[in-house]
Amino acid sequence: MPDRLLFISDLHLQTSRPELTRGLLDFLGRESGRCQALYILGDLFEVWLGDDAADALAQEVAAALRDFVVAGSQVYLMHGNRDFLLGAAYAQSAGAELLPDPVVISTPIGEVLLAHGDSLCTDDVDYQQFRAQVRNPAWQTAFLAKSVPERIEFARQAREQSKEATADKAMAIMDVNQQAVVELMSAHQQSRLIHGHTHRPDQHALTVDGNSAWRLVLGDWGKQGWVAEISDAGVNLSSFDL
């Protein structure tokens, strides 16, 4: 198995956009048996209302990921701001392992810190308050105890409120806070960070504890798919047509 690691995020899979699912299935087909591991750093799905509410799309994706694992690669899932309720049962059905956010992994170029990225958008105070609420285990237990129709209605209202709030916010507020980035990397003693969430694919140079460092941002999937690759040759961020 080639010593390659692949990183994707923010696919936002949903039944109303079948081209995204086709793009993922094609990607998995191309990379099957060709990488050591695939890391999905959050927002694989546009919305997740609980493993017990997994629909046909979710089941199709789980089957494809499971086939990818059977072909010889590991799959790791991280929660995003859209699918933070994705649980162990679904991960198991996909043959995947859930990762904490953040987490440090070993790669061919050394240790790398992984995160979804939403926790770094500290200038967006309203969102951080919402994030703290919905990541609370007590809140999640109470939410998952509701009926699926009740959860669907809550998600609908939350999306509407999010659209209204986002329309009034400056783009800079919804990007990561540079000091938060440096503090996270310093706390984990890391000089490399890969994250998604902001939909601003790029690689940035920065300084952490007096040392050179970099932050790689994964792109969201829309007209294009984005993937970062780490191998003995280094790190590469690329896009491809869906």
Summary of the structure (lengths in Angstrom):
residues: 242
radius of gyration: 17.6
end to end distance: 26.0
largest distance: 52.1
contacts: 766
relative contact order: 0.17
helix: 38%
strand: 26%
